[in-house]
Amino acid sequence: MIEGSGEQEIGDRWIRSFGRIKSRKLSDHKKFLLKNLLSTYQIPKQVRDDNLVCIHNMTYTCHPELVSGSKIEIGFGFGDFLFEKAKKNPDKNFFGCEPHLNGVVNLLAKLEKEPLSNLKISQEDVRVFLQNFPDNFFDEIYILFPDPWPKLKHFKRRLITTKFLDEILSPKMKKAARLIIATDHDSYKTWILSEILHSKKFFWLANSKKDWQIFPENWTKTKYQKKAENEGRIPIILNLIHQ
């Protein structure tokens, strides 16, 4: 039986869809990165209204004309996929949302060695962060291996719901934009498919099993995808088009 999606909002407060913000103790060098490098890549928290131009100025310094080439990874984990995507596509603008501090620092370590001018990050809840952007903005959104919240009592914390898809993501995406979702958790696979099928804004592009079983060529595996495969779990990838 497919459990119905839980409410994600209580009044004006979002229910957190992520766990701990910090886990492992940070080394002195990682603390150095937070102090000296984070400000180069981080969009200030809670930029609003008249300050929206701040995001544009920070992001489009090198590529101001590429408003149509904007992509975001929601929950970038340790930053492997986001970093490689931005590195291989220097003419596109990339955003990343990740509240987990250890993941942010891991990405900063990569950026210390190979600086990128087309990448900005935020530690805000993405449901709040996306409010900073105009409608019809993104042409690609990635949600790769989000927290499955496997316990029934925590289902309300699952990020991917029809409400999230249609009311939060959809307004910020261009027509025919792509939403890419990946997960290895069996219960979450069923949940996500159910939420997609109830969506009025997204269409799942799949004609055969290979469309969700085979990842694209030159795909950068995240830490969580590698862990899943090493432990014998089978990840799937869902390619959705925004209508």
C-alpha positions in Angstrom: 0.0 0.0 0.0 1.3 3.5 -0.8 1.2 5.8 2.1 -0.2 9.3 1.4 2.2 12.2 1.5 2.3 14.1 4.8 1.9 17.8 5.2 5.2 19.6 4.8 4.1 22.8 6.4 2.7 23.8 9.8 1.4 27.3 9.7 4.3 29.4 8.2 7.0 27.0 9.3 8.3 24.2 7.1 8.9 20.8 8.6 12.6 20.0 8.1 13.3 17.5 5.4 17.0 17.1 6.4 18.7 15.7 9.5 21.6 17.0 11.4 23.3 20.1 10.1 26.7 19.0 11.4 28.0 15.6 12.2 31.8 15.1 12.3 34.1 17.5 14.0 35.7 19.9 11.6 39.5 20.0 11.2 41.4 23.3 11.5 41.8 23.5 7.7 38.1 23.0 7.2 37.4 25.7 9.7 39.8 27.9 7.7 37.8 27.2 4.6 34.5 28.2 6.3 36.1 31.4 7.5 38.0 32.4 4.3 36.4 30.7 1.3 32.7 30.2 2.1 31.8 33.9 1.5 33.2 33.6 -2.1 30.6 31.0 -3.0 27.8 31.4 -0.6 24.7 33.4 -1.3 23.8 35.4 1.8 21.0 33.8 3.9 17.5 35.2 3.5 18.2 37.6 0.7 14.8 39.0 -0.1 12.8 41.4 -2.3 15.0 44.5 -3.3 18.1 42.5 -2.6 17.3 39.9 -5.2 19.6 41.6 -7.6 22.4 40.7 -5.2 22.0 37.1 -6.2 22.1 38.0 -9.9 25.2 40.1 -9.5 27.0 37.5 -7.6 26.0 34.7 -9.9 26.3 36.3 -13.3 29.5 38.2 -13.0 31.1 36.1 -15.7 28.0 35.0 -17.6 25.3 37.7 -17.2 23.5 36.6 -20.3 22.9 33.0 -19.3 19.7 33.3 -17.3 18.4 30.5 -19.4 21.3 28.3 -18.4 20.7 28.0 -14.7 20.7 24.7 -12.9 20.4 23.7 -9.2 21.2 20.6 -7.2 18.9 20.3 -4.1 20.8 18.6 -1.3 24.3 18.3 -3.0 25.7 16.1 -0.2 29.5 16.2 -0.5 29.4 18.2 -3.7 30.9 15.6 -6.1 28.1 15.8 -8.7 27.6 19.5 -8.5 31.3 20.3 -8.7 31.9 18.1 -11.8 28.8 19.5 -13.5 29.9 23.1 -13.0 33.4 22.3 -14.0 32.4 20.6 -17.3 29.9 23.3 -18.2 31.7 26.7 -17.6 29.1 28.5 -19.7 26.2 27.6 -17.4 25.3 28.8 -14.0 25.0 26.3 -11.1 23.5 26.6 -7.7 23.6 24.2 -4.8 21.5 23.9 -1.7 22.9 21.9 1.3 22.2 22.5 5.0 24.8 19.9 6.1 27.9 21.8 7.1 30.3 18.9 6.5 29.1 18.5 2.9 29.5 22.3 2.3 33.1 22.1 3.6 33.9 19.1 1.4 32.7 21.1 -1.7 34.8 24.1 -0.5 37.9 21.9 -0.4 37.4 21.0 -4.1 36.8 24.7 -4.9 40.0 25.6 -3.1 42.0 23.4 -5.5 40.0 24.3 -8.6 38.1 27.6 -8.3 34.9 27.9 -10.3 33.2 31.2 -11.3 29.9 29.7 -12.2 28.9 28.1 -8.9 27.1 29.5 -5.9 25.7 27.7 -2.8 23.3 28.1 0.0 22.8 26.4 3.3 19.1 27.4 3.5 16.2 25.1 3.3 15.6 25.0 -0.5 11.9 25.7 0.0 12.8 29.0 1.4 15.8 29.6 -0.9 13.9 29.2 -4.1 11.7 32.1 -3.1 14.7 34.4 -4.0 14.4 33.6 -7.7 12.0 34.8 -10.3 9.5 32.4 -11.9 10.5 30.5 -15.1 14.2 30.6 -14.0 15.7 27.1 -14.0 16.1 24.7 -16.9 17.4 21.8 -14.8 16.9 20.7 -11.2 18.7 17.7 -9.6 17.5 15.9 -6.5 19.9 13.0 -6.0 19.5 10.5 -3.2 17.5 12.6 -0.8 17.0 11.4 2.7 14.4 8.6 2.5 13.2 9.0 6.0 12.3 5.3 6.2 10.3 5.3 9.4 6.5 5.7 8.9 6.4 8.4 11.6 9.0 10.4 9.6 7.3 10.2 6.2 6.0 13.8 6.7 9.7 14.9 6.4 10.2 13.4 2.9 11.0 16.2 0.6 9.4 14.9 -2.6 5.7 15.3 -2.5 3.2 16.5 -5.1 2.8 19.7 -3.2 6.6 20.3 -3.3 6.7 19.5 -7.0 3.7 21.5 -8.2 3.8 24.5 -5.8 7.5 25.0 -5.0 9.5 23.7 -7.9 7.1 24.2 -10.8 6.8 28.0 -10.7 10.6 28.4 -10.7 11.2 26.1 -13.8 11.0 27.0 -17.4 8.6 25.1 -19.7 10.1 21.8 -20.8 12.8 22.1 -18.1 14.1 18.8 -16.7 13.8 17.5 -13.1 16.2 14.6 -12.4 15.5 12.5 -9.3 17.6 9.5 -8.1 17.1 7.2 -5.1 18.1 3.7 -4.0 15.5 3.3 -1.2 12.7 0.9 -2.3 10.0 2.5 -0.2 11.0 6.0 -1.4 11.0 4.8 -5.0 7.3 3.8 -4.7 6.5 7.0 -2.8 8.2 9.2 -5.4 6.5 7.5 -8.3 3.1 8.0 -6.6 3.7 11.7 -6.0 4.9 12.1 -9.6 1.8 10.4 -11.0 -0.4 12.8 -9.0 1.5 15.8 -10.2 -0.2 18.1 -12.7 3.1 19.8 -13.6 5.5 17.1 -14.4 5.6 14.2 -16.8 7.8 11.1 -16.4 9.9 10.4 -19.5 10.1 6.6 -19.5 9.4 4.1 -22.2 11.3 1.0 -20.9 13.1 -0.2 -17.9 16.5 1.1 -19.1 15.1 4.6 -18.9 15.2 4.4 -15.1 17.8 1.7 -14.6 20.6 3.1 -16.7 22.3 6.4 -15.7 23.6 8.7 -18.4 27.1 8.3 -19.8 29.8 10.4 -18.0 27.6 10.5 -14.9 29.4 11.5 -11.7 28.3 9.2 -8.9 27.6 10.7 -5.6 29.0 9.3 -2.3 25.5 7.9 -1.5 25.1 6.3 -4.9 28.5 4.5 -4.5 27.6 3.4 -1.0 24.2 2.0 -2.2 25.8 0.1 -5.0 28.5 -1.3 -2.7 25.8 -2.5 -0.3 23.8 -4.2 -3.1 21.0 -1.7 -3.4 19.9 -0.7 -7.0 19.5 3.0 -7.6 17.0 4.4 -10.1 17.0 7.6 -12.0 13.8 9.4 -13.0 13.8 12.0 -15.8 10.8 14.3 -15.6 9.8 17.1 -18.0 8.1 20.2 -16.7 4.8 20.9 -18.5 
